[in-house]
Amino acid sequence: MEQQQQLQRSSSGCPSPRSQSSQPYLSVSVTEPVKLGNGVQAYISYRVITKTNLPEYQGHEKIVIRRYSDFVWLRDRLFHKFKGVFIPPLPEKSAVEKFRFSAEFIETRRQGLDIFVNRIASHQELQSTEDLRNFLQADEETMERLRSQETGIFKTKPADLMQFFKDAQSKVSDIVLGKEKPVEESNLEYEKLKHYIFELENHLAEVQNHAYRLVKRHRELGQSLSDFSKAVKLLGACEGDALGKAFSELGTKSEALSVKLQKEAHLLLMNFEEPLKDYVRAVQSIKATIAERANVFRHQCELAETMKLKEINLDKLMLTRSYKMGEAEHEYKELKAENEEATRGFETIVRLMSEEIVRFQEQKTLDMGIAFHEFAKGQARLANSIADAWRSLLPKLEACSTQ
């Protein structure tokens, strides 16, 4: 597991301090999940260890305690400050109460949080932000104060955040500026991007669903072998020496294979299904950025439309030499400045998204390569173990069958 985490951290572009003694580095580890509190107030805390030689950080190593809501705070802050950047996704909360504190769920979330924060730490646009430094260095009291200071969208519950993104995206096609045609960006490359992202989400979700079924099948087969092992051992106890011994060894091998299958199912979950699930969430995060781009474009169009009306009004006032001319000119200048700022903001989003999609595809190629390699390696390992176990029993079972 530690080796897999190192592979994932390396694939996120985050260098290891041991290999980067002179070059700048920023490495983060999310470790030691601990359950605190009872009942509905219970939550999991994490030990977040930061190692860096960057001058803006306090020392070469810092250890803080964080909870899930702190990670949510960081993600929300970055999403609303860095429009056009694909903010890494967070692992979701468990919707089923009984699974909230299961060892497996806690570990999958810890791994997801580790990947999340290291992707931010390795991102050129995000790694130097004050919000990340606060998250990695501030004490718990300061962190709680920072969270409590947020207003408006920053206080949106995590469960409602993706719904907000979906609503924002759907509203774009419903806005009409005095026309029947909805305000939408006409850009061939942008249309290709949207089509690619929606197709990718569907295909990733389908593969992830099949990965889930593979994990389930491994576990069910492991449980069946465990039950078979107990039954065949009891059967062996009723038989004579040779047959009884053969059945006993068959039960022992079955139990050993059951353990291997359960172990392989866990590795398949952590190294294959979870990375796929993470990329489904990553695509949903990209869709939120697309929705935000649509909102900014709509706002820019509204400003441009309003400017046209202001220009018509100015022309009328000039013809009539109205005393309102000065006030109207002032309003027009303010609106023009706002429109220029909106245009620059939109152009920045377009530029950043073009850069981000290239980075995303490169990262996806690397991460998916690791995940599918781990999958194939695990299946080969399991197949060899199963074949070796059954092969070793054949001589004894053949001896019994020929007596």
N, C-alpha and C positions, 0 to 999 in steps of 0.2 A: 504493500500500500504506500509506504514512504517513497519507494522508487517511482510509482505512478504519479504521486503528487509532485515530485521533482520534475518528471516529464511534462506535466501539465503546466507547472510554473515556468519551465523553460520555454514551452510552446507559447506562453503568454508574452514572451519577450522580456521577462524579468530576470536579470542576471544574478548569479549567485555571488554573495560577498566573498567567498573563498577564491573565486576565479577572477574577481574584479578588485584587486587590492589598490590599484592606482586610478582606474577609470571610475567615473561617477556610477553609483548603483543605489537602488532602492528596492529592497526585498521585504515582503510582508508574509507572516505566517499566522493563520487563524487556528488556534490550538485549544486543547483542554476545555471542551464544553462541560458546563456544570449547571445542574438544575437548582434554581433558587426559588423560594416561596412555595406556597401550597394552594391547591384548588385553582380557581380561575385567575388568581394572581401569580401563579407559577410561570417562570420563564427560564430560558437557557442563557447563561452568560458565556462569553468566549474570551480567551486570552489572546490578544493581538500583539505580536512581536514584530517590531520594525527594525531592520538593520540597514544603515545607509551611511554614506560619507558626504551627502549633500550639505552644504553650509547652512541652508535655511532650516535644517532640522536640529533639534536639541540633543546633541551627542550622537554617537554611532549606534546606540541601541536603546530602544524605548519599548516598555511593556505597559499596555493598558487593558482594561476590562471593558468589553463592549457587549451589547445585546442586539437582537435582531432589529429593533426599532432604530438603533444608531446607524446600521447599514442602510436602512430605508431612508433615513434623513440624508445621508451622503448621496444616495442615488437621486433623490428628488431635487436636491440642491444643484447637482451637476446637470440634470436634465433641463432645468429651467434657466440655467446660466449659459449653457453651451448648446445652443440651438444649431442643429446640423451635424452634431457629433453623435455617433451611435454609442450611447451609454450602456455599459455591460448590464445584463439582467441579473436580478436576484433570484435565488431559489425561493420557491413559493412556500407559504405556510401550509401546514397540514390542515385540510378541511375536516378531517375526522378526529375528534377529540382523543380517542383511545390511542391514536398513533403519534400524537404530538411529542411524547417523550419516550418513544421506543428507541432502542439503541441504534437501530438501522437508520431511522429517520433523522436522528440527531447527527449521525456521522455523514449522511448524504448532504444535509444542510451545511454542516461545517465545511465539507469539501467545496460545496457551491459558493459559500461565502469567501473561502480562501481564493478561489478562482476569480470571483468578482473583484475583490480589492486589489489583487495582483494585476488584473487587466487594466484597472485604473492607474495603478502605480507605474505601469509600463507604457501608458498612452502619452504621446508627446503633448497633446493639448491639455490633459487632465492632471498629469503627475505633479505639476508645480502649483496647483491651486491651494488657496488658503483653507478651503473646506477639507481637502484630503489631509493637510497638515494637522488641522484641528482634530479630525477623526483619529489620526494615528498617534497624537501626542497629548491631547487635552485630558485632564483628570475626569473622573466620572461626574463630579458636581458641575464642572464647566460644560461637559457634554450634555447633561440634562438641561442646563440653562439654555444652551444653543437650540436644543430641540423645542423647548417651551416658547422660545421667541418667535418661532415660525408662525406665519399667518396665511390665510387664504389657501391656495393650492398646496402649500407645503404641509398643511395639516390634513390633507386628504389621506384617508386610511389606505394601507397597501392593497386591501382587497378591492377598493373602489378605484384605484389609480388606473388600471388597464381599461376599466369601463369609461373613465374620463377620456382616455386616449381614443377609444372607439367612438365615443360620442363626438369628440372634436373632429375626427375623420369624416363621420357621416354628415356633419353639419356643412362641410365644405360644399357638397353637391346640392345642398338645399338653399344656399344663399343666392339671392337674385338681386342684381343692382338695376332694377327697373327694366329687366329683360326677361325673356322666357328661358334663355340659355343659362345654366349654372356657371359660376365663375370657376374655371379650372385652367390650370397651367397647360399650355400647348407646347410640348417639348418632346420630341421623339425619343431622346435618350432617357428622359425622365419616365416616359411611358414604358420603355423597355425595363428600367429599373423596377418599377412597380410590379410589372408582370413577373419578373424574375423572383422578386421577394414573395409574392403571393404563391407562386408555383413552388418555390423552395419550402415555404411553410407547410404546404400540403404534403409534399413528399417526405420531408423530415418527420412530420407528425406520424405518417404512415409507417415509416421505418422504426420510429421509436415505439409505436404500438406493437409492432412485431417483436422488437427487442424485449418489451415487457412480457409478452407471451412466452418468449424463450426462457426468461428468468423463471417465470411461473412453472413452465414445463420441467425445468431442471429441479426445482424444489419439489414438485409433485412426484417426479421419478425417484428422487432421493428419499422422500417419505415412504413411497411404495416399497423401495428396497429395504428400508429399515423395518417395515412391517413384515415383509417377506422373510427377512433374516430371523426375526423372533419366531415366526411360525415354523420355518424349516429346522431351526435348532430344537424346538420342542418335538418335531417329528423325528429328528435324529436320536433324541433321547429314548424313543420307544423302539428303536431298531437295534439290530445286532452290531457287533464290533465294526466290521468293515463299512457297512452301509451307514451305520450311525455316525462313524467318524467322518465319512464323506459328506454327509448332510451337515454335520457340525462345521466343517471347513467351508462348505457352501454358504452357510449362514454368516460365518465370520467374514468371508470375502464380500458378501452382500452388504454387511454393516459398514465395512471399510469403504466400499464404493458409495454408500449412502452419504457418508461424511464428506467424501470427495465431491459429490454432486452438490451438496449444500454449500460447500466452500466455493465451488466454481460458480454457483448461482449468485453468491454474494459478489464475487469478482466481476461477473458479467453485469451485475447491476451497477457497480461503482465505476467500472472502466469502459462500459459500452452504453448501457441504457441511460445513465445519468448525463454523460457528455452529449448524447443525442437530445435529451430533454432540455439541456442547457441551451443548445442551439435553436430549438423551437422557441424558447423564451427570448433568445437573442434576436430572432427574426421578428417576434412580436414587438420588441423594443425598437427595431428599425422601422416597423410600421407606425409606431408612435411618432418617430422623427418625421416620417413622411406626412403624417397628419398635421404635425406642427408646421411643416413647410407649407402645406395647403392653407393653413390659417394665416400665416404671414403673407402669402401671396394674395389671399382674399383681402386682407387689411390694406395691402399696397394698392390693390385695384379700387377699393373704396375711397382711399385718399385721392387717387388719380381722378376718379369720377367727381369727387367733391371739388377738386381743383378746377375742373372744367366748368362746373356750375359757378364757382367763384369768379372765374375769368369772364363768363357771360355777364355776371352781375356787375363786375368792374366796368365793362364796356358800356353798360347801360348808364351807370353813374357818371362816367366820363361825358357821355352825350348830354346828360341833363345837368352837368356841373353841380351835382348834389353835394351838400355839406358832409355827407356820410362817406365821401370818397377816401379821406385819410384813414378812417377806422377800417374800411374795407380793404385798403391796401395793406394795412398792418396785419389783418387777419390772413390775407392771402400770403404774405411773406412767411408768417408762422406756419401755415399749412404747407407751403412749399418746402420749408426746412424739414418739417416732419416727414413729408413724402420722400425727400432725398435721403433722410436717415433710414426710412423704411426700405428704400430701394437698396441702400448699402447693406442693410441687415439681410435682406433676401438674397443678394448676390453672395454674401458671406456663407449663408446656409447652402446655396447651390455649390459653391467651391468646396466647402467642408464635406458635403455628402459625396461629391465626386472622389475626394481623397479617401473618405471613410469606406466606401464600397470596395475600393481596391485593397485596402488594409484588411477589411472583413473577409474577402475572398481568399487572400493569402493565409490569414489565420485559420480560416475554416479548412482549407486544404491540409494544413499541418495538423490541426486537432483531429479532423476526421481520419487522417492517415494513422495517427496514433491509436484512435479508438478502434478502428477496424483491424489494425494489426494486433491489438490486444485481444480482440474477439477471436480472430483466427488462431492466434497462439493458444488461447484458453481452450478452444474446441479441440485443437490437435492434442493438447496435453491431456484433456479428459478422455478423448477417444483412445489414446495410448494406454492410459491407466485402466480403462474398462477392458480393453483387449488383453492386456497383460494379466489382469486378475482372472478373467475367465479361462485364458489359455493355461494358466498354472493349475487349474482344477481338472482339466480334461483327462490327464493320465489316470487320476484316482477315480473319476467317474466312469471312465472306460473300463477300468479294472473291475468295478462293481457290476457293470452291464454285461461282462463276458463270463462271469462266474456261473 
